[in-house]
Amino acid sequence: MSLFAFELGRKKELCFAELVSVLGKDKLQERNIDTAIFEIPKINPQGLQNSLGGTIKIVEIFDNIPYEGDCRNLLPKIFPIIEAKLRKSFENYSGKLPFAVSLLSFKNPNELDIRQLLNFSKKILKSLGINCRFVNKDFSNTKPSTIYKARVVEKGIDICLIRGVRNLFIGETVAIQDIDSYSLRDYDKPKKDARVGMLPPKLAQIMINLAEVDAKTIYDPFCGTGTVLIEAMLLNKTAVGSDLDPRMIDFSKENCAWAQKEFKTESPFRLFQKDAQYIQKMDLPEKIDLVVTEGYLGKPISKVPDLEYQEYAFRELTNLHMNWLQNIYALTPKHCKIVMCVTAYKSGANLIHLPKFAELAKRCGYKVTQTYTYDREEQIVARDIKVLEKI
């Protein structure tokens, strides 16, 4: 068993919940500001990273230093640990080596002098005869995207110092989020339609992982352009999708076929046109292990809706959710969960949620076990991510 730190994405509670679901709460050692540390068996780091929509990078911890108070006086203890790691890793290295030093879970980024850490690391590497450069700009903490673009993980080393509860953990990044792949799936798939929403692939991945089930077949009854289906296929699941709009079925078919070819996956998919409120057993001959869907979020809007519009939209959405949830309850196995998006509106710093959704779910035979909100600063419509279990 080894210690790994997972750097959490922007919506930290949601990203942490995904990790707990995938890795198991019993493996959790501690949770900090930016990271969660798990003790797990040795892994294929990039393979795990690619399956986690909410993790920015994975760090393998190779040492730690106990401390009390703050970390300001720890440099004399940190230096020999870094030196030993660099000498062991790059004793026979040739070529130009990019490296970085990253500070994680520090409330005060000045608690450790990153300039001294960078200069010390460079001195050691030069003593080994290595032509090196650090990618930290202006001696400051480095964005993961910079580390990714400079290919530091593949060609060099990103040394991470993580402020724990009672220990300073020292490790190296062993996997990092493939932002190019996510961008390809988000913006470069053949068919897109902003009018039906643009569910981010990362969020679709998180939603699949939140269910805590080893699902073999995933169903999306509001498949749109196929984002959930593609992410299910890339996680080696069979993907089944349906939609009321025949145009969306055509879009999903083209996008899923593109994903099979682009990402070399043999995972199958099947699509059919139908209103989710009227799906019948004959439409779903497969055993559905998990339902994951963004669903209908309401008509596109460009400003914060007034109270009258909110009431109208929420009535419309309540009726839709009541109908399709009642319908799908009878068509899925006893332990089949639903992970879905529910509309919320943003008004400044406030969120306006669909009223009494837990009561609605209960009337349909479900209990809500998890809720997280996913939003961006510039958006008016936010997503409440709900995990539903059959009662």
N, C-alpha and C positions, 0 to 999 in steps of 0.2 A: 504494500500500500504506500502511496506517495501523497504529499500535499500539493494541491493545485489551487491557485487563486483565479477567480473568474471576474474580469472587469465588467461591471454592469453597464448596460446602455442607458439611454436618456430617461426612460420611465422605469426607475430602479425597482419599485415594488413588483411591477409586472415581470421584469427581467429576472428578479430573484425568484419569483414564484415558478417561472419556467425551469430554472435550475433545480429547485427542490423537487419538482415533478419528475424531471429526467434522472437526476442523480440519487434522490432519496434524502429525506430529512435526517435520517440516521447518520449520513456521511458528512453532514455539515459540522464544521469545527467552529467557525465564527463568521459573523456578518459585520462588515464595516461600511464606511461611507460609500466607497466606489466598488467594493469587492465583496465576494463571498468565497470563503476558503473551505474546500472539501477534501477529505481524505478518501481517495479512491484508488483502484488498481491502476497500474501503468496503462496508458491509453494510446490510441492513434490521435494525437492532439488536433490536427487539422480536420480529421474526419469528424470528431466531436464538435469542433468549432463550427464547421459548415452546417451542422444540424441544429444549431442554437441561434435563433433570431435575435435574442436579447443580450448576447454576450459579445463584447468588443474584442477581447483577447483572453487567452489562457496563459497563465504563468506557472511554471513548475518551480516550486520553492526548494532551494537547496541548502538554506541555512536560516537561522533566526537569532536575534539578540534580545534577551529580556531587558526591559527598561521600566522605569517609573517616572511619571511626570511627562517630560517631553523628550525629543530625540536630539536635542542640540549638541550634546556632548558625545555622541556615538561615533563620530567620524573615525577616531583612532581604532575602533573595533571593526568598523565597516571596511576600511581600506585593505587589511590583510585578507579578508574574505573575498573581496572583488579581485585582488591580485591573484589569489590561488585559482579562482575560477577562470580568469583570462589566460593564465599560463597553461592551465590544463586543457583548455578548449582550443587554443590557437598556437600551440608550440610549433607546429610544422605548417603553419598557414602561409600561403603565398597569394598575392593579389591585393587589391585595395579593399579594405574592410570598413563597412559602415557600422556605426554603433550608436546606441542611445542609452540614456539613463532616464527612467520614468519613476515619478513619485505618485503613489496611489493611496487614497483614503487619508490624505493630510488636509485638515481644516486650514492650516496655515502653511502655504507652499514654501515659506521661508524658514521653516523649522529645520530643514536640512539644506546645506549650501550645495546646490546642484552644480555650480561652477567648479567647486573643488572636486566633486565626484567625477565630473567629465574630464577635467585636466589630469586627475590622478589616473583614470582609466587610459587616457591617451598616452601618458608617460609609460605605463606598463606595456602597452601594445607596441610602442616605438622601441622599447628595450628589447622586444622580440624581433625587431627588424621588420615590423609590419607597417605598411603605408595605410593610414587609417584616417577617418574623419567622423566626427559626431554630427548627428542630424538635428540635435537640439538647437533651435534658432535662438540667438541672444541669450544663451545659457539658461533658458527657461524650460519648463516641462514641455514635452512634445506630444502633439496630437497623434492618436493611433493612425489616422489617415496618412500622416507624414511618414511614420514608420513603415506602413504598408507600401506606399509608393516608392520609398527608397529601398525596398526589399531587404530590410534589416534582418528580419527573422531568417530568411533563406541564406543571406550572404554574410551576416555578421552576428551581432548580439544586442538585444535590448535588455539591459539589467533593470529590474524593477525592485523598488524598495516600498514595502507596503506597511503602513502604520496599523498594527493590530491593537487589540485591547491591552495586552501586556507584553507583546513582542513586536519587534521590527522584523518583518519577514523579508528575506532577500531571495530573489529568483530571477529566472530568465523567461522571456516570452517564447512559448513553443508553438503558438498558433495565433492567427489574427484574422479578423473578419475580412472576408473577400469582398470588398466593396465593388469591385468590377463585376463580379457575378451577380450581386444584388441589383446593380444598376442595369445590367443586361436584361434581367427578368422583369424589372420594373418599367423601364422606358423603351427597350429595344425589341420587345416581343412584337410579332407581326400586327396584331390587332389590339387596339386600345379604344376606350370610350370614356372620357372624363365625366360624362353625364350619369353614368351608372356607378361612379365612385372609383377611386384608385386605391384599393387595399394594398398597403405595402407588403412585399414578399416577406420581410422580416416579421411583420405582425401575423401574417398567415402561419408562418412557421411556429411562432410562439403559441398561437391558438391551438394548433395541432398538439404541441407538446404539453400544454396545460392540462390535458385530459387525464394524464397519469394512467393511460391504458396502452397496451401493446396492440394497437389497432392494425389490422391487416387491410381493411377496406374502409375508406372514408367517403362520406356522401356530403355534397354541398347542394342544397335544394334551390339556392339563388346564385348559380355559379358565375353569372356575369361573363367576364372575359377569361375566367379560368385560373385566377391567381391561386386560390386554395388548392385546386386540382393539381397544378404544376408543383406546388410545394409538397403536396402529399406524394406525388410521383418521385420527387427528388429524395424523399425520406423512405423510398422503397415500399410505398403503399399502393394498393389498387385504388384508383380515383373514379368515383361515380358522381356525375353532375347533372342537374336539370335546371331549366329556367323557363319562365313564361314566354320570353321573347325569342322567337326563332333566330333572330339576328345574333343574339348572344350565344346561342348554341353553335352557330357557324363560327363565331369568333373563338369560342373555347376550343372547338375541334382543331382549328388552325393553330392556335397557341399551344395546345397540348402536343400536337404532332411536331411542332417546332421544338418544343422542350425535349421531347424524346431524342430528337436528332442532335440538337445543340449540346445537351448534357449527357448524351450517351446512356440514357436510362431505359431499361426494358420494362419498367413498371407500366401496366396497362391502364387504360382509361375508357370510360363509356359515358355517353351523353344522350339525353333525351329531352324533348320539349314537353313541359307540363307546368301548370300552376301548382305551386307547392301546397296550396290549400286542398288540392284534390288528388294528390298522389295516392295510388292504390298499390296493394301488395304485388300485383302483377308487374308494376313498374320497377319494383326493387326485388328481383329474384335472388340477388346476393344477400349474404348475411352482412348487415351494416354494423360495424364495430363502433363507429364514431361519426357524429354529424358536426361539421364545422362550416360556418357560413357567416359572411358579412350581412347578408340579407338586405332588405330595402331600408334605406336610411331617411327616406323622404325626398321631396322635390329639391333640386339644387337651389340654394339661396345665396344672395350676395351681401346681406346685411342681417343684423341680429333681428329675429322675428319678434313682432309684438305679441302681447298676451293672447289676442284672438287667434292669430295664426298658430301659436304654440298649442293651444287647446284643440284646434282643428287637426293639426298634424299628429298630435299624440293620440287623438281618437282614432284616426286612420291607422296608425301604426299598432295601436292596441288591438284593434279588430283583426288586422293581418296576423299578428303574432299569436293571438288566441286561436285562430283558425288553423294555421299551419302546425303549431305545436301540438294541438289536440290530435290532428291528423297523423303526425309523425310518431306520436306516442304508441299508437296501435300497430305501427309497421316496423318497429325496431325491437331488438332483444331487451331483456330485462335490465342489463347493465350498460346499455348504450347511453353514453353521455352526449350532451349538446354543448358546444362552445360557439357562442354567437355574439354579434355586435348589436347593441341597442343604441338608438339615437339619443344624444344629449346635445343641448345648445349651450354655446359659450356667450356670456354677456360680461365683457370685461374680465375680471378675475373669478367670476361666478360661473358655476355649471348648473344648468337646468336639466334635470333627469326625467326620463319617462316615468310618470307617477305610478306607484303601486305595482311595479313589475313583479316583485316577489309574489304578490297575491295572484297576479295573472298566471305566473308559472305554476303555482300550487293548484290552481283550478284546472290546469292542463295535465297535472300528474307529476310535476317536477318540483324540486327544491333548488334554490340558488345557493351554491356552495362557495363560489368565489366571484368577486367583482373587482374590476380594475378599469380605470379610465385612461384611454389613449387619445391624446390631442396634441396639436401643434399650435404655436402662438398665433399664427396668422389665420387659423381655421375658425369658422363659426360653428360648424357641425363637428362634434366630438363623438367618439365611440366608447360606450360602456361595454367592456368585455365581460360576458357572463358565462359561467360554467354551471350547467344544469345537470342534475342527476334525477333519475326516476325515483319517485317516492315508493 
